Amino acid sequence: MTLRLHHLFVCSSAGAPEADDLLAAGLVEGSANAHPGQGTANRRFFFDEGFLELLWVHDELEAKSTLVAPTKLWDRWAGRGGATNPFGICFSSTDGEDLSLPFSSWVFRPEYLAEDRHILFADEQPLSEPEIFVLSWPQAASSPETEPTSHPLGLREMRSVSVGLPDPTAISESLRSARDAGLVEVHCSAAPELVVGFTSAQVVETSVPGLGLSIVGRPGSA
């Protein structure tokens, strides 16, 4: 199975007022979503490939339930703004059949998915690193046709992500395996950060400090 970047999440304040910074930067917002039984909701920004999700907890009891607690979504959301890493990196494939991953994983079966679908979370991801997870079912390369993907900023396809950590040499086995497989890069950053690479209509270099994001766009490549 060839994995590709499917989407990124950033833990935000309730209601994601931080989305205003993305709107001001020249992005167009898509549909919002909620996750029944998981206790989370979001605001989303879609691209020709991939999307960015601003995620918050709206039901603490659901997020801390026996089913959902192992995802650490509550821990990431409650700890955002400190040493806890607020990011998640999701991968998928167009076939979804061969689930041989470069890292060991555990299976999460949320209530909102059909019985034949699940999410594979990388094992033993510390809260100091982004959550890494993989969708088990086939996903089309492009975003849904019903979502807006044309942005004044000119971003087109989400192609790469680099994880900023204080010490890039002291990382978990799962993150190291994802890096060695070419799924992510890791760089030095005093605070948690993601540098997201896009194809774009023109050269783009912008940052959204409130979300810990740096956005880089290059015509024809990322």
Backbone as CSV, one residue per row, in Angstrom:
resi,resn,N_x,N_y,N_z,CA_x,CA_y,CA_z,C_x,C_y,C_z
1,MET,0.840,-1.189,0.000,0.000,0.000,0.000,0.877,1.242,0.000
2,THR,0.649,2.141,-0.945,1.367,3.401,-1.006,0.600,4.446,-0.214
3,LEU,1.212,4.937,0.825,0.552,5.923,1.674,0.800,7.334,1.153
4,ARG,-0.201,8.182,1.312,-0.053,9.593,0.983,-0.716,10.413,2.074
5,LEU,-0.326,11.650,2.156,-0.878,12.551,3.155,-2.359,12.789,2.871
6,HIS,-3.212,12.498,3.845,-4.654,12.667,3.674,-5.153,13.972,4.296
7,HIS,-4.795,14.199,5.563,-5.130,15.478,6.185,-4.297,15.683,7.444
8,LEU,-4.329,16.892,7.951,-3.662,17.265,9.192,-4.702,17.848,10.135
9,PHE,-4.547,17.575,11.439,-5.383,18.302,12.386,-4.528,19.113,13.338
10,VAL,-5.109,20.210,13.795,-4.506,21.075,14.808,-5.545,21.286,15.892
11,CYS,-5.192,21.015,17.130,-6.117,21.270,18.227,-6.289,22.774,18.410
12,SER,-7.533,23.223,18.428,-7.844,24.649,18.498,-8.713,24.936,19.713
13,SER,-8.987,26.201,19.935,-9.964,26.580,20.941,-11.347,26.112,20.495
14,ALA,-12.284,26.006,21.430,-13.643,25.602,21.085,-14.227,26.551,20.048
15,GLY,-14.766,25.975,18.979,-15.308,26.783,17.894,-14.273,27.238,16.897
16,ALA,-13.002,27.007,17.197,-11.879,27.329,16.304,-11.886,28.773,15.809
17,PRO,-11.860,29.750,16.709,-11.721,31.138,16.248,-10.401,31.376,15.516
18,GLU,-9.423,30.477,15.725,-8.143,30.588,15.016,-8.306,30.466,13.510
19,ALA,-9.448,29.934,13.069,-9.701,29.831,11.634,-9.692,31.200,10.968
20,ASP,-9.973,32.241,11.734,-9.963,33.592,11.170,-8.594,33.934,10.594
21,ASP,-7.523,33.414,11.221,-6.173,33.675,10.713,-5.964,33.022,9.357
22,LEU,-6.549,31.842,9.153,-6.436,31.164,7.866,-7.262,31.893,6.803
23,LEU,-8.434,32.369,7.193,-9.262,33.147,6.264,-8.537,34.426,5.857
24,ALA,-7.908,35.087,6.822,-7.180,36.320,6.528,-5.971,36.070,5.640
25,ALA,-5.403,34.859,5.744,-4.227,34.521,4.937,-4.591,34.213,3.487
26,GLY,-5.892,34.011,3.200,-6.305,33.748,1.834,-6.809,32.349,1.578
27,LEU,-7.300,31.672,2.632,-7.909,30.361,2.448,-9.431,30.483,2.502
28,VAL,-10.101,29.553,1.843,-11.558,29.511,1.809,-12.007,28.308,2.632
29,GLU,-12.940,28.535,3.546,-13.366,27.473,4.456,-14.368,26.533,3.811
30,GLY,-14.226,25.228,4.120,-15.164,24.228,3.659,-16.175,23.893,4.744
31,SER,-16.778,22.720,4.645,-17.804,22.317,5.596,-17.191,21.920,6.933
32,ALA,-17.977,22.115,7.982,-17.586,21.659,9.315,-18.094,20.238,9.518
33,ASN,-17.632,19.611,10.606,-17.991,18.222,10.849,-17.924,17.948,12.346
34,ALA,-18.631,16.922,12.783,-18.546,16.456,14.169,-18.380,14.950,14.159
35,HIS,-17.874,14.400,15.261,-17.576,12.972,15.358,-18.398,12.369,16.494
36,PRO,-19.604,11.852,16.191,-20.467,11.295,17.229,-19.778,10.187,18.026
37,GLY,-19.873,10.276,19.334,-19.263,9.289,20.209,-17.807,9.553,20.529
38,GLN,-17.171,10.448,19.775,-15.750,10.775,19.983,-15.602,12.078,20.754
39,GLY,-16.643,12.903,20.724,-16.628,14.141,21.490,-15.889,15.286,20.849
40,THR,-15.595,15.191,19.549,-14.851,16.244,18.876,-15.650,16.821,17.705
41,ALA,-15.314,18.050,17.349,-15.898,18.730,16.196,-14.786,19.517,15.515
42,ASN,-15.078,20.046,14.322,-14.007,20.706,13.591,-14.510,21.795,12.656
43,ARG,-13.545,22.554,12.136,-13.698,23.405,10.962,-12.621,22.946,9.993
44,ARG,-12.928,22.976,8.678,-12.024,22.348,7.713,-11.757,23.252,6.510
45,PHE,-10.528,23.101,5.984,-10.085,23.810,4.784,-9.567,22.764,3.803
46,PHE,-10.214,22.668,2.653,-9.899,21.630,1.674,-9.041,22.180,0.542
47,PHE,-8.219,21.275,-0.017,-7.369,21.610,-1.153,-7.619,20.586,-2.260
48,ASP,-6.975,20.761,-3.408,-7.161,19.774,-4.475,-6.846,18.375,-3.972
49,GLU,-5.846,18.281,-3.116,-5.546,17.043,-2.402,-5.249,17.399,-0.954
50,GLY,-5.931,16.723,-0.037,-5.692,16.924,1.383,-6.553,18.030,1.977
51,PHE,-6.657,18.031,3.300,-7.358,19.117,3.981,-6.757,19.353,5.355
52,LEU,-7.026,20.547,5.869,-6.564,20.967,7.186,-7.765,21.056,8.105
53,GLU,-7.651,20.431,9.270,-8.750,20.330,10.219,-8.381,21.037,11.520
54,LEU,-9.200,21.975,11.932,-9.062,22.595,13.240,-10.027,21.879,14.175
55,LEU,-9.485,21.220,15.191,-10.225,20.243,15.990,-10.327,20.688,17.443
56,TRP,-11.523,20.506,18.020,-11.681,20.785,19.446,-12.612,19.751,20.078
57,VAL,-12.527,19.640,21.386,-13.391,18.740,22.154,-14.631,19.505,22.585
58,HIS,-15.811,18.971,22.268,-17.058,19.596,22.708,-17.778,18.735,23.747
59,ASP,-17.325,17.486,23.915,-17.923,16.605,24.914,-16.796,15.877,25.644
60,GLU,-16.466,16.371,26.822,-15.336,15.815,27.574,-15.560,14.357,27.938
61,LEU,-16.786,14.009,28.314,-17.065,12.629,28.720,-16.830,11.658,27.570
62,GLU,-17.269,12.005,26.365,-17.037,11.141,25.209,-15.552,11.051,24.894
63,ALA,-14.865,12.183,24.934,-13.439,12.195,24.589,-12.593,11.421,25.592
64,LYS,-13.081,11.303,26.838,-12.342,10.593,27.883,-12.904,9.199,28.143
65,SER,-13.795,8.738,27.269,-14.407,7.421,27.441,-13.376,6.316,27.221
66,THR,-13.731,5.112,27.647,-12.827,3.967,27.495,-12.469,3.730,26.033
67,LEU,-13.418,3.939,25.131,-13.156,3.726,23.709,-12.206,4.763,23.138
68,VAL,-12.432,6.034,23.474,-11.732,7.131,22.800,-10.439,7.545,23.500
69,ALA,-10.354,7.350,24.814,-9.193,7.827,25.573,-7.844,7.399,25.000
70,PRO,-7.697,6.153,24.493,-6.388,5.765,23.951,-5.906,6.604,22.772
71,THR,-6.810,7.331,22.093,-6.391,8.197,20.992,-5.648,9.428,21.484
72,LYS,-5.796,9.742,22.759,-5.172,10.912,23.390,-5.695,12.233,22.842
73,LEU,-6.859,12.207,22.202,-7.423,13.444,21.674,-7.723,14.431,22.795
74,TRP,-8.279,13.926,23.902,-8.529,14.822,25.028,-7.226,15.398,25.555
75,ASP,-6.218,14.553,25.722,-4.937,15.001,26.273,-4.295,16.062,25.383
76,ARG,-4.347,15.852,24.075,-3.751,16.821,23.147,-4.511,18.146,23.184
77,TRP,-5.850,18.026,23.214,-6.635,19.252,23.197,-6.476,20.014,24.518
78,ALA,-6.564,19.314,25.636,-6.463,19.963,26.940,-5.069,20.525,27.185
79,GLY,-4.042,19.915,26.594,-2.666,20.334,26.827,-2.103,21.280,25.793
80,ARG,-2.926,21.676,24.815,-2.430,22.564,23.759,-1.949,23.884,24.374
81,GLY,-0.979,24.482,23.749,-0.425,25.728,24.264,0.724,25.521,25.223
82,GLY,0.979,24.267,25.593,2.110,23.953,26.465,3.080,23.030,25.761
83,ALA,3.612,22.073,26.505,4.575,21.141,25.918,3.893,20.067,25.074
84,THR,2.574,19.891,25.236,1.850,18.873,24.472,1.771,19.265,23.004
85,ASN,2.017,18.297,22.139,1.951,18.548,20.696,0.489,18.538,20.259
86,PRO,0.017,19.598,19.593,-1.408,19.703,19.259,-1.787,19.146,17.895
87,PHE,-0.846,18.456,17.236,-1.057,18.073,15.839,-1.365,16.586,15.656
88,GLY,-2.023,16.291,14.553,-2.215,14.921,14.099,-1.956,14.858,12.599
89,ILE,-1.369,13.753,12.149,-1.021,13.568,10.737,-1.676,12.284,10.262
90,CYS,-2.553,12.413,9.275,-3.314,11.272,8.779,-2.866,10.898,7.372
91,PHE,-2.714,9.593,7.149,-2.351,9.064,5.835,-3.447,8.133,5.339
92,SER,-3.476,7.937,4.028,-4.429,7.013,3.422,-3.816,6.459,2.143
93,SER,-4.563,5.571,1.488,-4.128,5.042,0.192,-5.337,4.945,-0.723
94,THR,-5.098,4.751,-2.006,-6.203,4.626,-2.954,-6.764,3.216,-2.981
95,ASP,-6.031,2.236,-2.432,-6.521,0.857,-2.458,-7.032,0.388,-1.096
96,GLY,-6.306,0.708,-0.028,-6.754,0.343,1.310,-6.753,-1.142,1.587
97,GLU,-6.027,-1.916,0.792,-6.062,-3.366,0.951,-4.872,-3.892,1.743
98,ASP,-3.678,-3.556,1.322,-2.471,-4.034,1.986,-2.125,-3.053,3.094
99,LEU,-2.372,-3.435,4.332,-2.167,-2.528,5.444,-0.816,-2.731,6.112
100,SER,0.208,-3.013,5.308,1.569,-3.113,5.833,2.087,-1.698,6.062
101,LEU,2.287,-1.343,7.317,2.718,0.005,7.669,4.173,-0.008,8.115
102,PRO,4.853,1.132,8.017,6.253,1.188,8.445,6.420,1.268,9.956
103,PHE,5.304,1.278,10.690,5.350,1.339,12.150,4.268,0.418,12.719
104,SER,4.464,-0.042,13.944,3.439,-0.857,14.591,2.255,0.029,14.947
105,SER,1.073,-0.584,15.051,-0.125,0.224,15.234,-1.177,-0.536,16.043
106,TRP,-2.185,0.207,16.473,-3.347,-0.384,17.130,-4.606,0.118,16.439
107,VAL,-5.688,-0.639,16.572,-6.908,-0.376,15.820,-7.913,0.407,16.665
108,PHE,-8.398,1.491,16.096,-9.449,2.303,16.718,-10.705,2.181,15.859
109,ARG,-11.809,1.787,16.505,-13.082,1.629,15.795,-14.113,2.604,16.383
110,PRO,-14.116,3.834,15.898,-15.063,4.813,16.440,-16.494,4.505,16.015
111,GLU,-17.429,5.005,16.786,-18.844,4.727,16.545,-19.323,5.279,15.205
112,TYR,-18.697,6.334,14.703,-19.200,6.993,13.497,-18.748,6.321,12.200
113,LEU,-17.917,5.281,12.290,-17.485,4.574,11.093,-18.276,3.285,10.897
114,ALA,-18.416,2.886,9.632,-19.049,1.604,9.320,-18.216,0.463,9.900
115,GLU,-18.846,-0.692,10.094,-18.177,-1.809,10.756,-16.931,-2.284,10.021
116,ASP,-16.889,-2.121,8.703,-15.748,-2.606,7.929,-14.636,-1.569,7.817
117,ARG,-14.749,-0.469,8.571,-13.730,0.577,8.521,-13.155,0.822,9.911
118,HIS,-11.886,1.170,9.948,-11.254,1.509,11.214,-10.071,2.430,10.945
119,ILE,-9.481,2.907,12.019,-8.331,3.802,11.940,-7.173,3.153,12.675
120,LEU,-6.003,3.163,12.057,-4.801,2.583,12.648,-3.943,3.703,13.245
121,PHE,-3.773,3.672,14.553,-2.946,4.654,15.250,-1.555,4.072,15.494
122,ALA,-0.530,4.854,15.227,0.828,4.415,15.515,0.976,4.138,17.003
123,ASP,1.680,3.077,17.325,1.869,2.690,18.720,2.740,3.680,19.480
124,GLU,2.379,3.885,20.735,3.236,4.559,21.723,3.732,5.917,21.247
125,GLN,2.825,6.703,20.686,3.189,8.070,20.316,3.135,8.957,21.556
126,PRO,4.242,9.565,21.949,4.214,10.443,23.118,3.473,11.741,22.805
127,LEU,2.981,12.396,23.830,2.278,13.652,23.629,3.191,14.777,23.177
128,SER,4.483,14.556,23.217,5.433,15.555,22.729,5.578,15.518,21.213
129,GLU,4.963,14.532,20.567,5.018,14.377,19.112,3.610,14.365,18.535
130,PRO,3.460,14.629,17.234,2.135,14.553,16.629,1.595,13.123,16.648
131,GLU,0.274,13.006,16.696,-0.357,11.712,16.518,-0.235,11.329,15.046
132,ILE,0.074,10.053,14.779,0.167,9.553,13.411,-0.860,8.439,13.252
133,PHE,-1.690,8.536,12.226,-2.723,7.527,12.040,-3.038,7.336,10.565
134,VAL,-3.654,6.188,10.251,-3.881,5.784,8.866,-5.316,5.284,8.720
135,LEU,-6.011,5.717,7.676,-7.349,5.237,7.379,-7.256,3.874,6.707
136,SER,-8.116,2.933,7.111,-8.010,1.565,6.606,-8.710,1.362,5.266
137,TRP,-9.544,2.301,4.849,-10.337,2.104,3.642,-9.823,2.987,2.499
138,PRO,-10.119,2.615,1.243,-9.624,3.396,0.099,-10.141,4.827,0.117
139,GLN,-9.266,5.748,-0.268,-9.624,7.152,-0.344,-9.194,7.709,-1.698
140,ALA,-10.079,8.447,-2.345,-9.719,9.102,-3.600,-8.623,10.134,-3.345
141,ALA,-7.809,10.378,-4.362,-6.705,11.314,-4.202,-7.191,12.750,-4.012
142,SER,-8.338,13.083,-4.583,-8.807,14.463,-4.554,-9.833,14.678,-3.449
143,SER,-10.061,15.938,-3.096,-11.080,16.288,-2.109,-12.466,16.149,-2.727
144,PRO,-13.511,16.024,-1.893,-14.879,15.920,-2.422,-15.232,17.104,-3.317
145,GLU,-15.956,16.848,-4.392,-16.314,17.899,-5.332,-17.206,18.956,-4.694
146,THR,-17.879,18.603,-3.607,-18.769,19.545,-2.947,-18.032,20.568,-2.097
147,GLU,-16.727,20.376,-1.883,-15.959,21.281,-1.032,-15.208,22.324,-1.871
148,PRO,-15.094,23.547,-1.374,-14.317,24.571,-2.090,-12.825,24.281,-1.986
149,THR,-12.143,24.284,-3.106,-10.698,23.996,-3.112,-9.885,25.095,-3.799
150,SER,-10.545,26.134,-4.267,-9.851,27.245,-4.912,-9.646,28.351,-3.884
151,HIS,-8.392,28.712,-3.653,-8.051,29.672,-2.607,-7.307,30.877,-3.183
152,PRO,-7.634,32.099,-2.739,-6.873,33.269,-3.176,-5.376,33.143,-2.926
153,LEU,-5.006,32.397,-1.886,-3.583,32.195,-1.596,-2.906,31.346,-2.660
154,GLY,-3.682,30.586,-3.432,-3.128,29.831,-4.557,-2.690,28.415,-4.237
155,LEU,-2.969,27.926,-3.021,-2.550,26.572,-2.670,-3.408,25.544,-3.396
156,ARG,-2.769,24.437,-3.821,-3.482,23.423,-4.588,-3.460,22.051,-3.909
157,GLU,-2.319,21.387,-3.867,-2.234,20.021,-3.344,-1.342,19.987,-2.105
158,MET,-1.855,19.418,-1.033,-1.051,19.205,0.175,-0.136,18.020,-0.078
159,ARG,1.166,18.257,-0.075,2.094,17.218,-0.496,3.071,16.749,0.573
160,SER,3.419,17.587,1.542,4.460,17.182,2.492,4.246,17.864,3.831
161,VAL,4.857,17.280,4.865,4.787,17.877,6.189,6.092,17.608,6.924
162,SER,6.591,18.644,7.584,7.783,18.524,8.415,7.403,18.869,9.846
163,VAL,7.810,18.004,10.759,7.454,18.129,12.173,8.562,18.863,12.911
164,GLY,8.223,19.967,13.554,9.193,20.720,14.332,9.189,20.300,15.787
165,LEU,10.361,19.862,16.277,10.513,19.408,17.657,11.795,19.997,18.239
166,PRO,11.873,20.155,19.560,13.082,20.725,20.167,14.341,19.907,19.890
167,ASP,14.212,18.577,19.858,15.361,17.713,19.606,14.980,16.649,18.574
168,PRO,15.259,16.889,17.287,14.884,15.942,16.231,15.571,14.591,16.325
169,THR,16.598,14.485,17.165,17.291,13.200,17.301,16.648,12.313,18.365
170,ALA,15.865,12.914,19.257,15.226,12.154,20.350,13.744,11.986,20.023
171,ILE,13.441,11.050,19.138,12.063,10.849,18.707,11.655,9.386,18.903
172,SER,10.366,9.159,18.905,9.854,7.808,19.120,10.171,6.902,17.939
173,GLU,10.047,5.609,18.165,10.287,4.643,17.105,9.275,4.820,15.976
174,SER,8.034,5.123,16.321,7.012,5.306,15.292,7.310,6.499,14.404
175,LEU,7.663,7.628,15.001,7.984,8.812,14.206,9.244,8.590,13.392
176,ARG,10.219,7.906,13.986,11.448,7.608,13.255,11.148,6.733,12.032
177,SER,10.272,5.746,12.211,9.917,4.854,11.098,9.161,5.607,10.012
178,ALA,8.250,6.512,10.421,7.524,7.317,9.442,8.479,8.227,8.680
179,ARG,9.436,8.792,9.382,10.435,9.646,8.718,11.281,8.836,7.759
180,ASP,11.763,7.683,8.197,12.625,6.863,7.352,11.891,6.333,6.129
181,ALA,10.557,6.195,6.232,9.748,5.741,5.097,9.408,6.887,4.153
182,GLY,9.847,8.100,4.476,9.589,9.244,3.620,8.210,9.861,3.783
183,LEU,7.508,9.491,4.854,6.166,10.027,5.055,6.193,11.427,5.663
184,VAL,7.161,11.700,6.507,7.306,13.012,7.135,8.785,13.371,7.184
185,GLU,9.046,14.648,7.439,10.383,15.112,7.783,10.342,15.620,9.217
186,VAL,11.488,15.757,9.832,11.573,16.261,11.201,12.645,17.341,11.237
187,HIS,12.305,18.476,11.839,13.276,19.567,11.935,13.271,20.140,13.350
188,CYS,14.253,20.974,13.639,14.394,21.555,14.973,13.512,22.797,15.103
189,SER,12.741,22.841,16.184,11.874,23.986,16.458,11.688,24.094,17.962
190,ALA,11.794,25.290,18.498,11.677,25.465,19.940,10.288,25.083,20.451
191,ALA,9.261,25.325,19.664,7.890,24.994,20.023,7.316,24.043,18.985
192,PRO,6.263,23.293,19.323,5.648,22.401,18.337,5.250,23.159,17.073
193,GLU,5.580,22.580,15.939,5.353,23.264,14.668,5.171,22.237,13.557
194,LEU,4.339,22.581,12.583,4.272,21.834,11.337,4.565,22.790,10.183
195,VAL,5.448,22.367,9.294,5.682,23.079,8.044,5.023,22.246,6.951
196,VAL,4.002,22.803,6.309,3.189,22.068,5.360,3.517,22.532,3.950
197,GLY,3.877,21.577,3.081,4.255,21.901,1.711,3.118,21.642,0.738
198,PHE,2.902,22.580,-0.161,1.837,22.495,-1.156,2.390,22.754,-2.558
199,THR,1.710,22.222,-3.568,1.838,22.796,-4.893,0.973,24.053,-4.889
200,SER,1.343,25.031,-5.689,0.611,26.287,-5.645,0.745,27.036,-6.965
201,ALA,-0.111,28.036,-7.128,-0.096,28.836,-8.342,1.095,29.780,-8.372
202,GLN,1.587,30.152,-7.185,2.748,31.022,-7.084,3.510,30.653,-5.819
203,VAL,4.669,31.231,-5.641,5.447,30.970,-4.437,4.693,31.520,-3.227
204,VAL,4.545,30.674,-2.214,3.840,31.058,-0.991,4.723,30.727,0.201
205,GLU,4.886,31.674,1.088,5.554,31.438,2.368,4.832,32.271,3.413
206,THR,4.061,31.634,4.252,3.310,32.343,5.271,3.225,31.495,6.527
207,SER,3.021,32.129,7.632,2.928,31.411,8.898,1.674,31.829,9.641
208,VAL,1.179,30.901,10.455,0.015,31.157,11.306,0.446,30.803,12.726
209,PRO,1.090,31.739,13.425,1.664,31.428,14.747,0.651,30.892,15.746
210,GLY,-0.585,31.364,15.678,-1.593,30.914,16.617,-1.917,29.444,16.504
211,LEU,-1.579,28.844,15.360,-1.806,27.412,15.139,-0.503,26.625,15.057
212,GLY,0.636,27.300,15.092,1.924,26.617,14.984,2.173,26.094,13.587
213,LEU,1.612,26.743,12.578,1.736,26.290,11.193,2.584,27.251,10.367
214,SER,3.403,26.670,9.511,4.070,27.412,8.451,3.652,26.773,7.131
215,ILE,3.240,27.577,6.190,2.725,27.090,4.916,3.677,27.519,3.805
216,VAL,4.093,26.538,3.016,5.030,26.782,1.926,4.421,26.241,0.638
217,GLY,4.309,27.079,-0.358,3.790,26.656,-1.639,4.797,26.897,-2.755
218,ARG,4.912,25.915,-3.651,5.834,26.030,-4.781,5.116,25.580,-6.047
219,PRO,5.188,26.340,-7.118,4.548,25.925,-8.376,5.057,24.571,-8.832
220,GLY,4.149,23.634,-8.979,4.494,22.319,-9.541,5.109,21.339,-8.601
221,SER,5.447,21.732,-7.384,6.084,20.808,-6.448,5.849,21.297,-5.043
222,ALA,6.281,20.445,-4.094,6.145,20.839,-2.692,7.436,20.542,-1.942
